[in-house]
Amino acid sequence: MANLAASGALNMNGGSGFMGGGQVGYNYQFGPSGFGSWLVGLEADIQGVVANSSSANTISAVGPFPFFGAAEVHTASIYGRESLDYIGTVRGRIGWLFSPTLLVYGTGGLAYGGTNASTWIAEFNNNCTLFAATCVQPTAGANGTSSGTRVGWTVGGGLEWMFLPNWSAKIEYLFYDLGTAYWNNGVLAFTSNTFPGAGGPAVIASQSSTRFDGNIVRAGLNYHFNWAAPVPVLAKY
């Protein structure tokens, strides 16, 4: 039996979706209000996410059959799916007032999220081409899943505009990276011989992986509680 295998990769990074949640934070402004003042703060937020992505692919490997010059074709069909159920961050931020009411800022810190991923694999080998009457076609399949809360990092920036004494609106961009998840799909077990009296069962370990990272663009409406000189901020999206 020829040693032949098919392997491949799926691109599941094209997904998009919607999110909604809340944020709480605390800001401290250096110096008098107005152009040229610096602001530092700490923010924490969490959002539910409605987003997933999936992909499918079929890969074939062709090699010489050891007898009579016949071609051996090994085909693998792979289907993968991933989703992000929620994402939260705990971030510091530092900003610069370009006017008394317009703040530009950078932000970064911890990110965490609930992730799910799964893979289904089916494999087929045409080794029985010459012995169709006496040989069972070798086939195999396996599947696996990964789920849980992952922790990583985030970085980004935004603009915030104070349009009323206690109200501001902002638009913000974040890039997040929750790292790579790995999981086992069990085994792909070929239980048929290539033809009677030759070869034997083949057991192939199968593992999958995917990276959870992406881009967030969101808008927010903030209400500022002016309890003291340092200004706490409560925001709802």
C-alpha angles and dihedrals in degrees: 000000000000118000101241131154139171123212135168150158134246127217108221098158097100098083124123136181150144134282139189134180146111143281138202127191150152128231133193121197122206118220127349121333116266141064115349099022122136125224130194127186151157124234136185125188143164130197136184113232130212102196141112139158134204139182141183132202140175120210127187130194119196125200141157118280107229094237135052094356095274119155120246115209122194115192128191124191113198128189123183136180133183135178140181112217100184140350132200136180140197107201144168119219138194124195145181125217109229088182134000089272106030123077127184115194147172123219140184145155143102124000129187134175148170110252137186130186136168140180132199120192130186122182131192133186126195095207090132095068093112097034104041092142096056107024133076113224109251113237134164140179141185141172139189143176140208127198139159145090116308127195126211141128142284138199134180147114145230153176126261124193124196101213096167131023093265102019132077136171125210142185118206140185123203133179113203132191120191095174132238125313120209127194140168123243095200114242137315104227120194103198099181130081119236088246133337113301098010135092125349144233116314122212116193123189113225128202132177134196139182136181121233109211136120152137129281126197114181142162125218142191114213131197115203120213106207096203095140142353092283102067119226114209129209116187133186125193 
